[in-house]
C-alpha cells in the first residue's frame, strides 16, 4: 500500500514539474468519440413509420455510444431535405441522416446542389421498404383494374395520394396510368401517417405508399389492393403483386445511415458498430415488423457500392420513363 502511495505522489510531482506544458498536452490529447450528443436527421415527418422505427434505433445506439442520439425531422421535397444538412455539416460524426431511395433519384429528375455519392459517407444499410396501393375500407375499388376502369370512365377525377413528387410511389403510379393513357389527380403528402389518415377518411380516393400503411390495413381502416415487391408479403399473402398481375414492375427501396463526406474511418467504425448492434435489438426488429419490414444489413464498404449501383440504376430508370426535368 505504501509503495502505491509513493508512486502516485511521484507521478503528481512529475506532472507539476512539467507545469503549463503538461496542461497544454493534456488539453490537446484526443478524446474518445463521441463526447456530446449526435443529431440524426430524418427527411420525413414525426409520427410516421420511419420516424418511429428510427427513434427505437436511436435509443439503442445511444446506449452503446454513451451519448444521446437526437432525432430531427426535416420533411418535404420527396424525402431529400436532409441532404443539404449533410452537405453543410462538419464531417465529425455528430451529424447523421437517413438516406432514402429518393435521394438517389432526385439529381436525375431536377437540378439540386448536392450529390448523394460525393457528399455522403456510408455507415450502414439498415432495412428497406416495398410499396402498395390502398383505398378506404368502404371504397368500391377492390382491384387495380377497378382504378383503371374508373379513370377511363371519369377522366382526371381519380385522386391519388403519394408521399411526394418524384418518390417511388409517384414514379410507379405515373408509369401504370401513363402507359394506358389515363389521367389522375396527384395529391402529394410529406409523410405516410398523414397520407394514410387522409385516405382512410375519404379525403383522397387512393393512397400509394410504403409499408407504413401496415397498421391501417391491419386495423381494417384501409384495404390493400396490390404490393410492389418481387413476391407476395408474408403478412398479406392474399394480396397480389404488380408483377403477377402482368405489370413488369418491382419496386423496393432500401435505406441506410450516412454522414457528411470525409468522415474519419475510426469515427465511422464507432458509429457502425453502435448502430449495427442497435439494429439487432429485439425492440428494433419488432418495430420494423409492425410495418412488414426486415433487417437488410450492409457494412460501410458494401453499402457504398450498393449506393453507387443504385444511383446509376436510377439514372437509367429516369431516362427510360422520361422523368428528367429541364433545369431552369
BELNORNOR-V216291 format. One line per field, one symbol per residue. phi: phi as a letter, one per 40 degrees, with the letter a starting at -180 (. if undefined). A space follows every 50 residues. Layout:
BEGIN
phi = ???
END
This chain:
BEGIN
phi = .cccccccccccccccccgdccccccccccccccbacbbbcbcbccgcdc cccccccccccccccgacbccbbbchfggbcccdcccccccbgcbbacbc cccccdccbacbcbbcccbbbcbacbaabbbabbbddccccbaccccccc cccbdfbccbcbchcgcddccccccccccbgbbaccbcbcacdccccccc cgcbcabbacdccdcccccgcbbccabbccbccccbcccccdcccgbcbb bbbcaabbbccgcccccdcccdcccccccccdccccccccbfbbcacbcd cccccccccccccccccccccgccbccc
END
